[in-house]
Amino acid sequence: MMEDFPIMSDPTNDERARELGVEFGSLAHQLDQHEYPATCEELVESYGRAVLQFQNGEQTLEEVLSLVPEEQFYSATEARTAIFSNVPEDAIGRKGYSDRTPPALGEQSEEADESF
């Protein structure tokens, strides 16, 4: 007898809308659908007013890409990489933070060392 499992929606769109702490919103789909190669100027002309949201603020695509005005992108992945590379440092929250690794170099652990 086969069990019925709930049908889950395709998470791809939701995952693409938020990557590495950057909330793309509808811009994620627009970048995926854009025809490449594309210049920075073309992306800004088409989507420059789109707002990218971060943990500690937001910027428009135009503000983020203004740091690389001469760049040309051959895919949506390259455009996203440029975005990730040019958002402010505080956009990602605490620099070097991970809840899965030991404290970053120079950080103090609040927990006592455990011995097994």
C-alpha positions as CSV (number, residue, x, y, z in Angstrom):
1,M,0.0,0.0,0.0
2,M,1.4,3.4,-1.0
3,E,1.2,6.2,1.5
4,D,0.0,9.6,0.4
5,F,2.6,12.3,1.0
6,P,1.7,16.0,0.8
7,I,2.7,17.6,-2.5
8,M,5.2,20.2,-1.8
9,S,5.7,23.3,-3.9
10,D,8.9,23.7,-5.9
11,P,11.2,25.5,-3.5
12,T,13.4,26.8,-6.3
13,N,11.7,30.1,-6.6
14,D,11.7,30.8,-2.9
15,E,15.3,29.7,-2.6
16,R,16.4,32.0,-5.5
17,A,14.5,34.9,-4.0
18,R,16.8,34.8,-0.9
19,E,20.4,33.8,-1.2
20,L,23.4,34.4,1.1
21,G,21.4,36.8,3.2
22,V,20.2,38.9,0.3
23,E,16.5,39.1,-0.4
24,F,16.0,39.5,-4.1
25,G,12.2,39.3,-4.2
26,S,10.9,39.4,-7.8
27,L,14.4,40.5,-9.1
28,A,15.5,36.8,-8.7
29,H,13.1,35.7,-11.5
30,Q,13.8,38.8,-13.6
31,L,17.6,38.1,-13.5
32,D,17.0,34.5,-14.4
33,Q,14.8,35.5,-17.4
34,H,17.0,38.3,-18.7
35,E,18.9,37.7,-21.9
36,Y,22.6,37.5,-21.5
37,P,25.3,38.7,-22.1
38,A,24.2,41.9,-20.5
39,T,26.1,45.0,-19.3
40,C,25.8,46.5,-15.9
41,E,24.2,49.5,-17.5
42,E,21.5,47.3,-19.2
43,L,20.6,45.6,-15.9
44,V,20.5,48.9,-14.1
45,E,18.3,50.4,-16.8
46,S,15.9,47.4,-16.6
47,Y,15.9,46.7,-12.9
48,G,17.8,49.5,-11.1
49,R,14.9,50.5,-8.9
50,A,14.5,46.9,-7.5
51,V,15.2,46.8,-3.8
52,L,17.6,44.2,-2.3
53,Q,16.9,43.7,1.3
54,F,19.5,42.5,3.9
55,Q,19.5,41.7,7.5
56,N,20.7,45.2,8.3
57,G,19.2,47.4,5.6
58,E,18.5,47.6,1.9
59,Q,19.8,49.1,-1.3
60,T,18.6,49.3,-4.9
61,L,20.2,47.3,-7.6
62,E,21.5,50.5,-9.0
63,E,23.3,51.4,-5.8
64,V,24.9,47.9,-5.5
65,L,26.0,47.7,-9.2
66,S,27.2,51.3,-9.3
67,L,30.5,49.9,-7.9
68,V,31.1,47.9,-11.1
69,P,29.7,50.1,-13.9
70,E,31.8,48.6,-16.7
71,E,31.0,44.9,-15.8
72,Q,29.5,42.6,-18.4
73,F,27.6,39.5,-17.2
74,Y,27.2,36.3,-19.2
75,S,24.6,34.7,-17.0
76,A,22.3,35.4,-14.1
77,T,24.8,33.6,-11.8
78,E,27.5,36.1,-12.7
79,A,25.1,39.0,-12.0
80,R,24.3,37.5,-8.6
81,T,28.0,37.1,-7.8
82,A,28.5,40.8,-8.6
83,I,25.6,41.7,-6.3
84,F,27.0,39.5,-3.4
85,S,30.4,41.0,-3.9
86,N,29.2,44.6,-3.7
87,V,26.6,44.7,-1.0
88,P,27.8,46.4,2.2
89,E,29.7,44.3,4.7
90,D,27.0,44.7,7.3
91,A,24.4,43.3,4.9
92,I,25.4,39.8,6.0
93,G,25.2,40.4,9.7
94,R,28.0,39.5,12.0
95,K,31.1,38.9,10.0
96,G,32.6,35.4,10.2
97,Y,29.6,34.1,12.3
98,S,28.8,30.4,12.1
99,D,26.8,28.4,14.6
100,R,28.5,25.2,13.3
101,T,32.1,26.0,13.7
102,P,34.4,27.0,16.5
103,P,34.7,30.7,17.2
104,A,36.3,32.8,14.4
105,L,39.9,33.8,15.0
106,G,40.0,36.5,17.7
107,E,36.5,35.7,19.0
108,Q,35.9,34.2,22.4
109,S,33.5,31.3,23.0
110,E,30.9,31.8,25.7
111,E,30.6,28.1,26.2
112,A,33.0,26.0,28.2
113,D,35.1,23.5,26.3
114,E,33.6,20.0,26.4
115,S,35.6,16.8,26.6
116,F,34.1,13.5,25.4
